[in-house]
């Protein structure tokens, strides 16, 4: 077999495994990297979300706190400490969701049943950064940072992508910018494992093949705009399936496959779970992966 035939066979095998896995697995996608300065509650170790996350990240930076961990006054007391004199806390919002009966409805059997609505009630709490608290030993500064170890097979794939856009590592987001033609990645050490870093990078690299200077996939449709739209969903399927092909070729598929299935299933739903769409995405993903690998696609329809 030549290079194209070998990779074609691998892509077909992975595609069949993906289709089988999506149909049978009970899947939940997990983000495989942890934002470096993501604000968390020290007592529960839970990250703050939405507005609270943005606000406390800004508080941490602007007030030059050493770490992004916070506690309420009562949590500090419970842990045996107290808020330092004259320290001012930061307000956060928590929403309590409650159900109420807003009317009646008739079900398919013709029976009357309660129709429920949801009520959102905001509660304002004050939290303090652990730098503002005394009397507690916070063993955080000594935590060791994970060391990244390059994987040779993955690095060779990246090196072989001769028209690869610039890859930068800034912030906490992974994305490809079609307008500026660059890939942004979180820091390598922030990922749960080295395999997870490369899998996310391969996903963004597949996206980048859609640029007009490469395969021109974005000229066919406005992909990567209209988050949640059908076109956006198609492009996400292509990117993740292409990443799965590259993962398999690099030997890191086992570490990423279940999470890839969960990600694919999430984007498959807006397309009404049409099996033909997975085949379409697989064909486009195969083309994109071939482009990255520099494989001649002779004989491909």
Secondary structure by P-SEA (a helix, b strand, c coil): ccaaaaaaaaaaaaaaaaaaaaaccbbbbbcccccccccccccccccccaaaaaaaaaaaaaacccccccccaaaaaaacccccccbbbbbbbbbbbbbbbcccccccccbbbbbbbbbbbbbbbbbbcccccccccccccccccbbbbbcaaaaaaaaacccccbbbbcccbbbbbcccbbbbbccccccccaaaaaaaaaaaaaaacccccccccccccccccccccaaaaaaaaaaaaaaaaaaaaaccccccaaaaaaaaaaaaaaacccaaaaaaaaaaaaaaaaaaacccccccc
